[in-house]
Amino acid sequence: MAAVKCPVVVLISGSGSNLQALIDAQHQQGFAAEIKAVISNVAGVKGLQRASQANIPTHVIPHQDYEDRESYDREVSRIIDQYAPGFILLAGFMRILSDWFVNHYKGKLLNIHPSLLPKYKGLNTHQQALDAGDEFHGATVHFVTPELDGGPLILQARVAVNPDDTASTLAARVLEKEHIIYPTVTQWAAQGRLRMRNNVVLLDGKPLAEPLWLENI
């Protein structure tokens, strides 16, 4: 008898390359999560095509149709709750979430961010790393809290910054790491190994004093 998988919903706004990494992961034996739906705030993006090709239900909810952030988030929540997910995965969802939404899904929201948080919250992270002359750059998976890109950190992966890097070349190498660490953390969450309690990450019941590094797991 096949093991019951943890249902997840993925929110996107664009090409969905991290979504594709999650789709690929769920076809691997032993992966404990199953993507039940993909929701986008932008119509016609490639991520929706990726989901459709994988026979995953999709929903487009244009944020322009709602008068404020919370009314939009409540509609997104209405769709999400139809699938009763164990976790909601933000995969390039270019929306600042309302406090209502974040608190409604407290402990169930995961995000991947293209920097070594707490460095470079928000946008243009690759250029910021170059402008700062950083030796290393990378990506972080974290729980979502009301503070933008400020939730408890779970897993990070770093790449060396080369002297001839541009924002585009650096972004491409970081993305390769993203495609590893997001499915990894999703697996932990789906297996019941990962939790957030009092804004502290628990892995296998033990608090993480600092985020894990990909090379050390």
C-alpha positions in Angstrom: 0.0 0.0 0.0 1.4 3.4 -1.1 2.3 5.8 1.7 0.0 8.8 2.0 1.8 11.9 0.8 1.6 15.4 2.4 -0.4 17.7 0.2 1.1 21.1 -0.7 0.0 24.1 -2.7 2.6 26.2 -4.6 2.2 29.9 -5.2 4.0 31.4 -8.2 4.2 34.6 -10.3 6.6 33.7 -13.1 8.6 31.0 -14.9 8.3 28.5 -12.1 11.8 26.9 -12.2 11.6 26.1 -8.5 8.1 24.7 -9.1 9.7 22.4 -11.8 12.3 21.2 -9.3 9.5 20.3 -6.9 7.5 18.6 -9.7 10.6 16.6 -10.6 11.2 15.7 -6.9 7.7 14.4 -6.4 8.3 11.8 -9.1 11.2 10.4 -7.2 10.6 7.3 -5.1 10.2 8.2 -1.4 9.4 11.9 -1.9 6.8 12.6 0.8 5.0 15.6 -0.7 2.4 15.9 -3.5 1.6 19.2 -5.2 -2.2 19.5 -5.2 -2.5 22.9 -6.9 -0.5 25.8 -8.3 -1.8 29.3 -7.8 -0.5 32.3 -9.8 -1.3 36.0 -9.5 -0.2 36.4 -13.2 -1.9 34.8 -16.1 0.0 33.1 -18.9 3.3 32.5 -17.1 5.5 29.5 -17.8 5.0 28.1 -14.3 1.3 27.5 -15.1 2.3 25.6 -18.2 4.7 23.5 -16.1 1.9 22.6 -13.7 -0.6 21.8 -16.5 2.0 19.5 -18.2 2.3 17.7 -14.9 -1.5 17.4 -14.6 -1.6 19.7 -11.5 -4.7 21.9 -11.1 -4.0 25.6 -11.6 -5.7 28.8 -10.5 -5.1 32.3 -11.7 -6.1 35.0 -9.3 -5.1 38.5 -10.6 -4.3 40.8 -7.7 -5.4 43.8 -9.7 -9.0 42.6 -9.3 -8.9 43.2 -5.5 -9.1 46.5 -3.7 -6.5 45.7 -1.1 -3.9 43.2 -0.1 -6.0 41.4 2.5 -9.1 40.9 0.3 -6.8 39.4 -2.3 -5.1 37.1 0.2 -8.5 36.0 1.6 -9.5 34.8 -1.9 -6.2 33.0 -2.4 -6.7 31.4 1.0 -10.2 30.3 0.0 -8.7 28.4 -2.9 -5.8 27.0 -0.9 -8.1 25.6 1.8 -10.0 23.6 -0.7 -6.9 21.4 -1.0 -6.2 21.2 2.8 -2.4 21.4 2.4 0.1 20.6 5.1 2.3 23.3 3.7 2.1 26.3 1.3 5.3 26.8 -0.8 6.1 30.3 -2.2 8.1 29.7 -5.3 8.8 33.1 -6.9 5.5 34.5 -5.7 6.1 38.3 -6.1 3.6 39.5 -3.6 4.0 40.9 -0.1 1.7 38.9 2.0 -0.7 40.4 4.5 -0.3 39.8 8.2 -3.7 38.1 8.1 -2.5 35.5 5.5 0.8 34.8 7.3 -0.9 34.3 10.6 -3.6 32.2 9.1 -0.9 29.7 7.9 1.5 30.2 10.7 4.1 27.4 10.6 2.9 26.2 7.2 4.4 28.8 4.9 7.8 28.2 3.3 9.7 30.5 1.0 12.9 30.4 -1.0 14.9 33.6 -1.3 18.0 34.2 -3.5 20.4 35.5 -0.9 22.2 34.3 2.2 19.6 35.8 4.6 19.6 38.0 6.6 21.6 39.6 3.9 19.8 41.3 1.0 16.1 41.0 1.7 13.7 42.0 -1.1 14.7 42.4 -4.8 17.9 42.6 -6.9 19.9 40.4 -4.5 22.5 39.3 -7.0 23.5 42.8 -8.0 23.6 43.8 -4.3 26.0 40.9 -3.6 28.2 42.1 -6.5 28.1 45.7 -5.5 29.1 44.8 -1.9 32.1 42.7 -3.2 30.9 39.6 -1.4 33.0 36.5 -1.7 30.0 34.2 -1.4 26.3 34.5 -2.4 23.5 32.0 -2.3 20.0 31.0 -1.4 17.9 30.4 1.7 14.8 28.4 2.5 12.9 29.9 5.5 9.6 29.9 7.3 7.5 32.9 6.5 6.5 35.4 9.2 5.0 38.9 8.8 8.5 40.5 8.5 9.5 40.4 4.8 12.1 37.7 4.2 12.6 37.7 8.0 11.3 34.4 9.1 13.4 31.7 10.8 16.1 30.3 8.5 16.2 26.6 7.7 18.7 25.7 5.0 21.2 27.7 3.0 23.4 27.0 0.0 26.3 29.2 -1.1 28.2 29.8 -4.3 31.5 31.6 -4.8 31.3 34.9 -6.5 33.6 35.0 -9.5 35.5 38.2 -10.5 33.8 38.3 -13.9 30.3 37.6 -12.6 27.3 39.6 -13.7 24.0 39.5 -11.9 22.7 37.1 -14.6 25.6 34.6 -14.3 25.5 34.7 -10.6 21.7 34.2 -10.5 22.1 31.2 -12.8 24.4 29.4 -10.4 22.4 30.3 -7.3 19.3 28.9 -9.1 21.0 25.6 -9.4 21.3 25.5 -5.6 17.7 26.6 -5.1 16.6 23.6 -7.1 18.3 21.4 -4.6 17.5 23.0 -1.2 13.8 23.7 -1.8 12.9 20.0 -2.5 15.1 19.0 0.4 13.3 21.2 2.9 9.9 20.3 1.4 10.8 16.6 2.0 11.6 17.3 5.7 8.4 19.2 6.1 6.3 16.5 4.4 7.9 13.8 6.5 6.9 15.7 9.7 10.5 16.3 10.6 10.4 20.1 10.3 8.3 22.5 12.4 8.3 26.0 13.6 7.4 26.7 17.2 7.7 30.2 18.9 9.5 31.4 15.8 12.2 28.7 16.2 12.9 26.0 13.6 12.7 22.4 14.9 14.2 19.6 12.9 13.6 16.2 14.3 12.4 17.9 17.5 15.6 19.7 18.0 15.9 23.5 17.7 18.3 24.9 15.1 20.5 27.6 16.6 21.5 28.6 13.1 20.5 27.6 9.6 21.9 24.4 8.1 24.3 24.5 5.1 23.7 22.3 2.1 27.3 21.0 2.1 26.8 19.8 5.7 23.7 17.7 5.4 
